[in-house]
Amino acid sequence: MIVERPSHARGQADRGGLDSRFAFSFGPYYDPEWMGFGALRVANEIRVPRGAGFGTHRHANMEILSYVVSGALSHQDSRVGAAAPVGAGGLQWLGAGHGLEHSEANASASEPLHLLQFWIQPARLNHVPAYARREAAPDDARGPVRLASPDGADGSLAIRQDAHVDLLRLDAGTALERPLDPSRRYWLQVVRGELQAAQRPLRAGDALGLEGETGVLALRAGEGFTEALLLDLPL
């Protein structure tokens, strides 16, 4: 089964100047047909103007991954305090565990912030809250770059679920094949550029969900540079 989630079909909200797009039901947006994709409960795209952000609020029992597309993300929570900003291409992980309060904001007073945020249910509830960040991959890195995994292999962030997050950077016309395990789910989110995936044309903001598929996921970049995130999730 392959489900398509085009950018224009997502939910949308503009709260205090924060432009948010929701692949699944979240906050003010509710659609009973889009409540999540297995362990993936949230896939939001957020643009935060300069000097703005999300005030202190509480979360529990969720793995929250924030990928910075452009700008810089500032984080503060009740456990680790203030953390260094995460710049473009960097990934932030917040394991909310049994619960903590945190705030997120645009770290710049002059530039906007653009980020993608994914919430994944943990494999076990009520862990001790934790935080970590991963610096951006080198600008010339191409192909799959592992950003998050259960074991923290290859410099990835170790998260509390049997899930992997890969950054796919492809130059114009580059082809890539990803083997598919029918016992897994996959969520492909296009960050920028154009991508042919499973014989479907995708643009920035578009996503595909794959479940029970066999063979390979065939990818081909369009005319320009393409960036996408591939989440490999438990069934």
C-alpha positions in Angstrom: 0.0 0.0 0.0 1.2 3.5 -0.9 -0.5 6.6 0.4 0.1 10.0 -1.1 0.1 13.2 1.0 0.5 16.1 -1.3 1.6 19.4 0.2 -1.6 21.3 -0.8 -3.8 18.7 1.0 -2.2 19.1 4.4 -3.9 21.0 7.2 -2.8 24.5 7.8 -2.7 27.1 10.6 -1.2 30.5 11.1 -0.9 31.1 14.8 0.8 34.3 15.9 2.7 34.5 12.6 3.8 30.8 12.7 2.9 29.2 9.5 2.3 25.5 10.1 1.4 22.6 7.8 0.1 19.3 9.2 0.3 15.9 7.5 -1.7 14.4 10.4 -4.3 15.7 12.8 -2.6 18.2 15.1 -3.7 21.1 17.3 -6.4 23.1 15.4 -6.4 20.6 12.5 -8.5 17.4 12.7 -9.1 14.9 10.0 -10.2 11.4 11.1 -8.6 9.9 8.0 -5.2 11.3 8.9 -4.4 10.4 12.5 -0.9 9.2 12.0 1.1 6.5 10.2 1.9 3.7 12.7 4.3 5.0 15.3 4.6 8.3 13.4 2.0 10.6 14.9 3.1 14.1 13.7 4.8 15.4 10.5 4.6 19.2 10.6 6.3 21.8 8.5 6.7 25.1 10.4 8.0 28.5 9.4 8.8 30.8 12.4 9.4 34.5 11.8 12.2 36.3 13.5 11.8 36.8 17.2 9.0 34.2 17.5 8.6 30.7 18.7 6.6 28.3 20.9 6.4 29.3 24.6 6.9 26.9 27.5 4.7 23.8 27.2 4.7 20.2 28.4 5.1 16.9 26.5 5.4 13.3 27.6 6.1 9.9 26.0 7.0 11.1 22.5 10.2 11.2 20.5 10.3 14.6 18.9 12.7 15.1 16.0 13.2 18.6 14.5 15.1 19.0 11.2 16.2 22.5 10.5 15.8 23.4 6.8 17.0 26.9 7.1 17.7 29.4 9.9 18.5 28.3 13.5 16.4 26.6 16.2 16.8 27.6 19.9 15.8 25.1 22.6 15.3 25.3 26.3 13.8 22.7 28.7 13.3 22.0 32.4 16.0 19.3 32.4 19.0 20.5 30.4 18.3 24.2 30.4 19.3 26.2 27.4 21.0 24.3 24.5 23.1 25.7 21.7 21.2 26.6 18.6 20.7 24.0 15.9 21.6 25.4 12.5 20.4 24.5 8.9 20.8 20.8 8.2 21.0 19.9 11.9 18.7 17.5 13.8 17.4 17.9 17.3 16.0 15.1 19.4 13.9 15.5 22.5 12.9 12.3 24.3 10.0 13.6 26.3 10.0 10.5 28.5 7.8 10.7 31.6 7.3 14.4 30.9 9.1 17.8 30.8 8.5 21.4 29.9 10.3 23.0 27.0 10.2 25.9 24.6 11.4 26.3 21.0 12.1 29.5 19.2 13.8 31.1 16.2 17.4 31.7 17.4 17.8 34.6 15.0 16.5 38.2 15.5 16.8 38.9 11.7 16.2 35.6 9.8 13.2 33.3 9.5 13.3 29.7 10.7 12.1 26.8 8.6 11.9 23.3 10.1 10.3 19.9 9.8 9.1 18.2 13.0 8.3 14.5 13.5 6.8 12.9 16.6 7.3 9.2 17.0 5.8 7.1 19.7 8.6 5.5 21.9 8.9 1.7 22.2 8.5 2.0 26.0 6.8 4.6 28.1 8.1 6.8 30.9 11.8 7.0 30.1 13.9 9.6 31.7 13.6 12.8 29.6 16.6 13.4 27.4 17.9 15.8 24.7 20.6 15.6 22.0 21.5 17.3 18.7 23.3 16.3 15.5 25.3 18.8 13.5 24.6 19.2 9.7 26.2 16.7 7.3 28.9 18.2 5.1 27.6 20.3 2.2 29.0 17.8 -0.2 27.5 14.7 1.4 25.2 12.9 -1.0 23.0 9.8 -0.9 21.7 8.5 2.4 23.1 10.0 5.6 21.8 8.5 8.8 20.5 11.1 11.2 18.7 9.0 13.8 18.6 5.3 14.7 17.9 3.0 17.7 21.6 2.4 18.4 23.2 5.7 17.4 25.3 4.0 14.7 27.4 6.1 12.2 27.1 9.2 14.3 23.3 9.3 14.3 21.2 10.3 17.2 20.1 7.3 19.3 16.3 7.4 19.7 13.9 5.2 21.8 12.1 3.4 19.0 13.0 0.9 16.3 13.1 3.7 13.7 15.7 5.2 11.4 15.8 8.6 9.8 17.9 9.1 6.7 18.7 12.3 4.9 18.7 11.9 1.1 20.7 14.5 -0.9 20.7 14.0 -4.6 22.1 16.0 -7.4 20.1 16.5 -10.6 19.1 13.3 -12.3 20.7 11.1 -9.6 18.9 7.7 -9.1 18.8 5.8 -5.9 17.1 2.5 -4.9 16.1 1.7 -1.3 15.2 -1.9 -0.5 11.8 -2.3 1.1 10.9 -4.7 3.9 7.2 -5.6 3.9 7.3 -5.8 7.7 8.2 -2.1 7.9 6.5 1.2 7.2 8.3 4.1 5.4 7.5 7.8 5.2 9.2 9.8 2.5 9.1 13.6 3.0 10.5 15.9 0.2 12.3 18.9 1.8 13.4 20.7 -1.4 13.6 20.1 -5.1 11.8 17.6 -7.2 11.8 13.8 -6.8 10.4 10.9 -8.8 9.5 8.2 -6.2 7.6 5.0 -6.8 6.8 6.4 -10.3 5.1 9.4 -8.7 6.3 13.0 -9.2 6.9 14.8 -5.9 7.8 18.4 -5.0 8.8 20.1 -1.8 6.2 19.5 0.9 4.9 16.3 -0.7 5.1 12.9 1.1 4.6 9.2 0.5 3.8 6.6 3.0 4.6 2.9 2.2 3.3 -0.1 4.1 3.7 -3.8 3.2 5.6 -3.0 0.1 8.3 -5.3 -1.4 11.2 -4.8 -3.8 12.8 -1.4 -3.9 11.8 2.2 -3.6 13.1 3.7 -6.8 14.1 7.4 -6.5 15.3 9.9 -9.1 16.0 13.6 -8.6 14.6 16.2 -10.9 16.6 18.9 -12.7 18.0 20.6 -9.6 19.4 19.6 -6.2 16.9 17.5 -4.2 16.7 16.9 -0.5 14.3 14.5 1.3 13.9 12.6 4.6 13.1 8.9 4.7 11.7 7.5 7.9 12.0 3.7 8.3 9.4 2.8 11.0 8.1 -0.3 12.7 4.9 -1.9 11.4 
